[in-house]
């Protein structure tokens, strides 16, 4: 968790939880801009995608491949990624050939990802076609306002057409066997 305020809360609530201050991506970098918002603590990101964003600090990034080597992790049962538009980069940093998560859940939001060069279909195809997972899409109706409740739309088994009006949601990938 790169956000020091969130890290402090988590450390207080879960004192045995290991918290790493780096942001997760597909590459290791030093001094990357990190943006926070005064309207929602849930939209902090490596990208400024909302007018409320202000650069709050510089962070290091780490790939899951590097992290699991550092921590000597040899199994991932459940991997959740919600990194405000950078989820495909996180997934690309997983060493699938040696460490294949049983379940992956990540967020997609085309308004955040299209400026970064990809969309929901790129994430779904990466997991379904390339990595051979069973994939479900959990679609939500468009976000009305950050920091408020959102309305869920439906589940769909991938491959499927994803409603253009539901430009965000979650992708759930499960091992086929």
N, C-alpha and C positions, 0 to 999 in steps of 0.2 A: 504494500500500500504506500504509494508515494506521497499522499497527502498527510502531512504531520498531524493535523487536527483529527482526522479519521483514525490514524494509527494510534494516537493517544487514547481515544475512546475505546477502540478495540482492545488495546493492552489493558486498560482498566477493567473492561467487562470480561475479558478472556485472558487472564494472566499467563496461562500455559500455552497460548497460541504463539507460534513463531511468526513474526511480522518482518518482512523484508521491505526496505524503503525504496527499492527500485521499481520502475514501471516495467511491465512485461511487453516485449515486442519480438521481432524475429532476429534482431541484431543487438549487439552490445554497443552502446554509445554513451558518451559522457556529456554532461551539461546540455540536456535537451529541455526546451521550454515546456513547462507544465502550466495549464490554465485552470483557474477555478472561477466559480460563479457565486455571486451574492444571492441569487434567487433559488438555487438548488445545489446541495452538496453532492447530488447524484450525477452531475454532468461534468465533473472535473475530467480533463483530457489532455493528451499530447497535442491536440488540435483545437484551435479556437473556432468553434462552429456556431456560437451563440453570441449575440451582441453584448450579453452580460459578462462574457469571459474577460478576465484580466490575467496576464502572466503572473503567477504567484511564486514560482520558484524554478530552479533548474534541477533536473533529476538525471539519474543514470537509468539506462534500460538494460534488460537482461532477457535472453531467450529462455524458454523452458528447457531446451537442450542443455544450455550452460548451467541453469539452476539445478537440474536433477543430477548433473555430474558433481557439482559443488556439494550438494547435500546427500549424495550417494542414495538417491531414490531409485528403486528398481521396479516400482509398480504404481500406476495411477488408476484408481477405480473410477473416480468421478472428477472431471475437470470442468470448472465453470469459468467462463470468460465474459466479462461485461466491462469493456475498456473503451466505451464511447467512440466507436468507429474504427478501432484498430484490431478488431477480433481476427480478421483473416491473417494479419501479421503475426499475432500470437500463435494461431494454428500452424502457420508455416514454420514456426520455431520449435515445434514438437518433433523429437526424434522417433517418428513412427516406426522406423525399421527395427528399433531396439526397445521401444517403450510405447506401447499402444494403449491409450486410455480406453477403458471399457465403455464409459459414457462421457460424452462431451455436450455441454450446453453453452451456447454463446448467443450473444445479442446480435441482431442486425438492424441497421437503420440507414436506409439509402440516402437520406438527406446528409448524413455524416460521412458515408463511405464513397459515394459517387465522386465527390471532390478529391478523394484519395486514390481513385482509379479502379474501384470495384463496386459491385452491388450484391444483393442477397443471393442471386443465382451463382455468383462466383464462389461464395462460401459454401452453399449447398452442393454445388458440383465438386468442389474440392473434397468434401467429406463423403459424398455419395459415389461419384464416379472414380475419383482418384484414390481415395482411402478405403472405399468399399464398406461404408457404414450404412445401416438402415437409418433414414433421416425423416424426422417429423418437423414441420414448420408450425410454430405457434404464432398466429398473426394477431396483432392488436390494431384497433382503429387509430387513426392519426392522433398524435399528441396535440392536445389543445393548448396546454401550458405546462412548462416544467415545474416541478415541485407540487403538482396536484395528482389526484387519482387518475388512472387511465382505464380505458374500456377494452376488454378482450374481445376478439372476433371469432376465431376458430382454430382448430388443428387441421392440418392436411398432411397426408403422406407424400413425401417427395419421391419421384418428380411430380410436380403439379404446377399449376399457374398460381402465382401469388398475386393477390389483389393489389393493384397499383395504389389504391386508396389506403391500404394497410402497408405503409412503407417501413414498418418496423415490427420487431417481435423477437422471438427466440428460435434458434435452430437446436434441435435435440438429436444427437447422433448416438446410436447404440450399436455395439458389435453385433453382427448378424448371427454369430454362433455362440 
